[in-house]
Amino acid sequence: MKLFVGWVDGRPVATSLRFLEAGAVGIYGVSTIPDARHQGIGAAMTYAACEEGRGAGFRDAVLVATAMGVPVYRRLGFEECCQIGAYVASMAPDL
């Protein structure tokens, strides 16, 4: 596992996380703060994680995309292979 932090003008504005496992690079937690979006930073964070995997000899990368991220990942060459449902639990005190 490796965490990437993207910095602009001395402040952290983006993250990504990569796992090398089961023959593929898993990319997770790609995020960019709202006022730094639409500048290619999220794409750069994804690319950095992919390149780390390539350097370690991995040829495939997988990730889960939000609707906001889909266009970014498509531009980077990712293709949709399935859709996965998500479940969210309230963190109310009675859980």
N, C-alpha and C positions, 0 to 999 in steps of 0.2 A: 504494500500500500504506500502511496505517496500523495501528499497534499500539495497542490499548487495554489499560490496566491498571486493575483495580478495587481500590480501597483501602477497608479497614474499620479504624477505630481506628488509623490511621497505619501500617498494614502492607499490602503488596500481597497480595491473596488470589485474584485472577482475571485472566484475559487473554482477549482475542479479537483477531483480525486480519482486516482487510477489504481486498479488492482491488476496484477498479472496472475492469471489463474486459468486452468483448464484450456490452455492453448489460445486464449484471447485476452486482449486488454479490455477490462471493464471500466467504463468511464461513468462517474457518478458526481452528484453535487455541483454540476456546472451552474454557476449563478453569477449575476452581475448586478450591482446596486442600480436602482432606477435611473439616477442621473448620469450614469456612465454607459447606459445601453445604446445600441445602434451605432457603435464605433468599431465593431469587430473584436471587441475584447473577449466575449464569450467564445467566439470562433477560435481565437488565439489560445484560450485556456484549453479548449477541446483538442486543438492541434498539438499543444505541448504534451498533453497526456498520451496522445497517439504516438508521437515521435519517441517518447520514452519507451513505450512498448516496442516500437520498431527497433530501437537500439538494443533492446534485450532479446531480439530475435522473433518477436510475435508479429504475425501478419494480419490478424483479424482483430477488429475492435467491436464492442457491443455497448449500447447505452439505452437508457429509457428516456424518452423525450416528453416534455410538456408541449402543449400547443404552441407556446411562444418559441420553443427551441427547434421545432420541426424544420422550419425554413433554413435555419442556420446549419443544421446537420445535413440536410439535403444538399446544400451548397458545398459542404465538405466531402460529399460522396457517399454518405450513409443512405441505405435503403431500408424502408420499413419491411420487417419480416413477420411481425405479429402485433396484436394489440392486447394489452394486459389491463385488467380492471384494478382500480385502487380502492382500498378501504381505509377510512379515516375514523379514529375514535376520539370522542370528546375526552379531554383530560379533566373532567369534572371531579370534584372530591369524592363522589360516591362510586367511582370506577375501581 
